[in-house]
Amino acid sequence: MTDRPIDPDVDLHVPAQRAEPRGPVLAAIAVGGALGALARYGVQVALPGGPAAFPWATFWVNVSGCLLIGVLMVLITEVRRAHPLTRPFLGVGVLGGYTTFSTYAVDVQRTVAAGAAATGLVYLVATMAAALVAVVVGMRLTRRLAGRR
Amino acid sequence: MTLVLIVIGAVVGAPLRYLVDRAVQARHETVFPWGTLSVNVAGSAVLGFVAALPVNDGVMALVGTGFCGALTTYSTFGYETVRLLEEGARFHAVANAVASVVAGLGAAYCGLALAQALT
């Protein structure tokens, strides 16, 4: 196991994260989480959709958030040493608050209830596929731009 | 007012995700991301419950968009799945993806069923 974490929120295999000071870390996460949630709400207002429609707002939120976590984690674990509150604020807070798994699950439920089960199934699979590809693209792009690998 | 309610929900939800993740991860030795799975399943259950209740927009902003949205995460889930693949833990990666979707959806339907039983 390298010192690169599996869990970007908190990985207890990394000694520095095991000893993280609770107060400042929780405050950074709270502020970041609020900003992320507001940004998500902004996208949802900008891209409204009916109950049977493909939930584009949540789709783009989750895919863009996954691209950005890939960029962020490569930057702070491979490219340069970041301030200790960078990961809590940007990763756990902003990106964690911005992206959502609960809305993803309930979006599927809602499309099925509206009689658009096929749309729900496509959304379920497409989000997963696009999100994972986005993480990989974010990581590879950042490594290339930083001159790594 | 909607924005204030979203902020209040998120200020509670995001740190709670970190604390639950920490607490769960401290209780096992494997690389499987049980912590993130736990918050995502719990948040999906709560949102499934609230979304099926006849609640007003304020409650949805506070509990749905703010709290559940910030408690659950797709970026952490996505990054963990990719990192497990990078580390060669293909079974864990696939299990994480499948379990998250199955348990998350199942939890949302449990929330829905509970709400329907209560109303």
HADDOCK unambig.tbl for C-alpha pairs under 7 A between the chains (distance, minus, plus):
assign (segid A and resid 6 and name CA) (segid B and resid 80 and name CA) 5.23 0.50 0.50
assign (segid A and resid 6 and name CA) (segid B and resid 83 and name CA) 5.59 0.50 0.50
assign (segid A and resid 6 and name CA) (segid B and resid 84 and name CA) 6.69 0.50 0.50
assign (segid A and resid 7 and name CA) (segid B and resid 33 and name CA) 6.80 0.50 0.50
assign (segid A and resid 7 and name CA) (segid B and resid 76 and name CA) 6.76 0.50 0.50
assign (segid A and resid 7 and name CA) (segid B and resid 80 and name CA) 5.49 0.50 0.50
assign (segid A and resid 8 and name CA) (segid B and resid 76 and name CA) 6.06 0.50 0.50
assign (segid A and resid 9 and name CA) (segid B and resid 18 and name CA) 6.50 0.50 0.50
assign (segid A and resid 9 and name CA) (segid B and resid 76 and name CA) 6.71 0.50 0.50
assign (segid A and resid 10 and name CA) (segid B and resid 18 and name CA) 6.92 0.50 0.50
assign (segid A and resid 10 and name CA) (segid B and resid 22 and name CA) 6.43 0.50 0.50
assign (segid A and resid 26 and name CA) (segid B and resid 15 and name CA) 5.58 0.50 0.50
assign (segid A and resid 29 and name CA) (segid B and resid 14 and name CA) 6.25 0.50 0.50
assign (segid A and resid 29 and name CA) (segid B and resid 15 and name CA) 5.72 0.50 0.50
assign (segid A and resid 30 and name CA) (segid B and resid 10 and name CA) 6.97 0.50 0.50
assign (segid A and resid 30 and name CA) (segid B and resid 11 and name CA) 4.45 0.50 0.50
assign (segid A and resid 30 and name CA) (segid B and resid 12 and name CA) 6.96 0.50 0.50
assign (segid A and resid 30 and name CA) (segid B and resid 14 and name CA) 5.87 0.50 0.50
assign (segid A and resid 30 and name CA) (segid B and resid 15 and name CA) 5.71 0.50 0.50
assign (segid A and resid 31 and name CA) (segid B and resid 11 and name CA) 6.63 0.50 0.50
assign (segid A and resid 33 and name CA) (segid B and resid 10 and name CA) 5.64 0.50 0.50
assign (segid A and resid 33 and name CA) (segid B and resid 11 and name CA) 6.26 0.50 0.50
assign (segid A and resid 33 and name CA) (segid B and resid 14 and name CA) 5.34 0.50 0.50
assign (segid A and resid 33 and name CA) (segid B and resid 70 and name CA) 6.12 0.50 0.50
assign (segid A and resid 34 and name CA) (segid B and resid 7 and name CA) 4.85 0.50 0.50
assign (segid A and resid 34 and name CA) (segid B and resid 10 and name CA) 4.98 0.50 0.50
assign (segid A and resid 34 and name CA) (segid B and resid 11 and name CA) 5.66 0.50 0.50
assign (segid A and resid 37 and name CA) (segid B and resid 6 and name CA) 6.91 0.50 0.50
assign (segid A and resid 37 and name CA) (segid B and resid 10 and name CA) 6.41 0.50 0.50
assign (segid A and resid 37 and name CA) (segid B and resid 66 and name CA) 6.17 0.50 0.50
assign (segid A and resid 37 and name CA) (segid B and resid 69 and name CA) 6.82 0.50 0.50
assign (segid A and resid 37 and name CA) (segid B and resid 70 and name CA) 6.36 0.50 0.50
assign (segid A and resid 38 and name CA) (segid B and resid 3 and name CA) 6.99 0.50 0.50
assign (segid A and resid 38 and name CA) (segid B and resid 6 and name CA) 6.91 0.50 0.50
assign (segid A and resid 62 and name CA) (segid B and resid 74 and name CA) 5.91 0.50 0.50
assign (segid A and resid 62 and name CA) (segid B and resid 75 and name CA) 6.75 0.50 0.50
assign (segid A and resid 65 and name CA) (segid B and resid 75 and name CA) 5.58 0.50 0.50
assign (segid A and resid 66 and name CA) (segid B and resid 75 and name CA) 4.52 0.50 0.50
assign (segid A and resid 66 and name CA) (segid B and resid 78 and name CA) 6.26 0.50 0.50
assign (segid A and resid 66 and name CA) (segid B and resid 79 and name CA) 6.99 0.50 0.50
assign (segid A and resid 69 and name CA) (segid B and resid 75 and name CA) 6.11 0.50 0.50
assign (segid A and resid 69 and name CA) (segid B and resid 79 and name CA) 6.90 0.50 0.50
assign (segid A and resid 70 and name CA) (segid B and resid 79 and name CA) 6.70 0.50 0.50
assign (segid A and resid 93 and name CA) (segid B and resid 14 and name CA) 6.18 0.50 0.50
assign (segid A and resid 95 and name CA) (segid B and resid 75 and name CA) 6.52 0.50 0.50
assign (segid A and resid 96 and name CA) (segid B and resid 70 and name CA) 6.24 0.50 0.50
assign (segid A and resid 96 and name CA) (segid B and resid 73 and name CA) 5.01 0.50 0.50
assign (segid A and resid 96 and name CA) (segid B and resid 75 and name CA) 6.29 0.50 0.50
assign (segid A and resid 96 and name CA) (segid B and resid 76 and name CA) 6.78 0.50 0.50
assign (segid A and resid 97 and name CA) (segid B and resid 10 and name CA) 6.85 0.50 0.50
assign (segid A and resid 97 and name CA) (segid B and resid 14 and name CA) 6.18 0.50 0.50
assign (segid A and resid 97 and name CA) (segid B and resid 69 and name CA) 6.32 0.50 0.50
assign (segid A and resid 97 and name CA) (segid B and resid 70 and name CA) 4.00 0.50 0.50
assign (segid A and resid 97 and name CA) (segid B and resid 73 and name CA) 6.90 0.50 0.50
assign (segid A and resid 98 and name CA) (segid B and resid 70 and name CA) 6.97 0.50 0.50
assign (segid A and resid 99 and name CA) (segid B and resid 73 and name CA) 5.19 0.50 0.50
assign (segid A and resid 99 and name CA) (segid B and resid 74 and name CA) 5.22 0.50 0.50
assign (segid A and resid 99 and name CA) (segid B and resid 75 and name CA) 6.10 0.50 0.50
assign (segid A and resid 100 and name CA) (segid B and resid 69 and name CA) 5.01 0.50 0.50
assign (segid A and resid 100 and name CA) (segid B and resid 70 and name CA) 6.79 0.50 0.50
assign (segid A and resid 100 and name CA) (segid B and resid 72 and name CA) 5.21 0.50 0.50
assign (segid A and resid 100 and name CA) (segid B and resid 73 and name CA) 4.43 0.50 0.50
assign (segid A and resid 100 and name CA) (segid B and resid 74 and name CA) 5.28 0.50 0.50
assign (segid A and resid 101 and name CA) (segid B and resid 40 and name CA) 5.86 0.50 0.50
assign (segid A and resid 101 and name CA) (segid B and resid 44 and name CA) 6.97 0.50 0.50
assign (segid A and resid 101 and name CA) (segid B and resid 72 and name CA) 5.20 0.50 0.50
assign (segid A and resid 101 and name CA) (segid B and resid 73 and name CA) 5.19 0.50 0.50
assign (segid A and resid 101 and name CA) (segid B and resid 74 and name CA) 5.33 0.50 0.50
assign (segid A and resid 102 and name CA) (segid B and resid 40 and name CA) 6.45 0.50 0.50
assign (segid A and resid 102 and name CA) (segid B and resid 43 and name CA) 5.52 0.50 0.50
assign (segid A and resid 102 and name CA) (segid B and resid 44 and name CA) 4.08 0.50 0.50
assign (segid A and resid 102 and name CA) (segid B and resid 47 and name CA) 6.25 0.50 0.50
assign (segid A and resid 102 and name CA) (segid B and resid 68 and name CA) 6.34 0.50 0.50
assign (segid A and resid 102 and name CA) (segid B and resid 69 and name CA) 6.40 0.50 0.50
assign (segid A and resid 102 and name CA) (segid B and resid 72 and name CA) 6.03 0.50 0.50
assign (segid A and resid 103 and name CA) (segid B and resid 69 and name CA) 6.86 0.50 0.50
assign (segid A and resid 105 and name CA) (segid B and resid 44 and name CA) 6.35 0.50 0.50
assign (segid A and resid 105 and name CA) (segid B and resid 104 and name CA) 6.09 0.50 0.50
assign (segid A and resid 105 and name CA) (segid B and resid 105 and name CA) 5.22 0.50 0.50
assign (segid A and resid 105 and name CA) (segid B and resid 108 and name CA) 6.52 0.50 0.50
assign (segid A and resid 106 and name CA) (segid B and resid 48 and name CA) 5.98 0.50 0.50
assign (segid A and resid 106 and name CA) (segid B and resid 108 and name CA) 6.23 0.50 0.50
assign (segid A and resid 131 and name CA) (segid B and resid 78 and name CA) 6.29 0.50 0.50
assign (segid A and resid 132 and name CA) (segid B and resid 78 and name CA) 5.51 0.50 0.50
assign (segid A and resid 132 and name CA) (segid B and resid 82 and name CA) 6.60 0.50 0.50
assign (segid A and resid 135 and name CA) (segid B and resid 78 and name CA) 6.62 0.50 0.50
assign (segid A and resid 135 and name CA) (segid B and resid 79 and name CA) 6.09 0.50 0.50
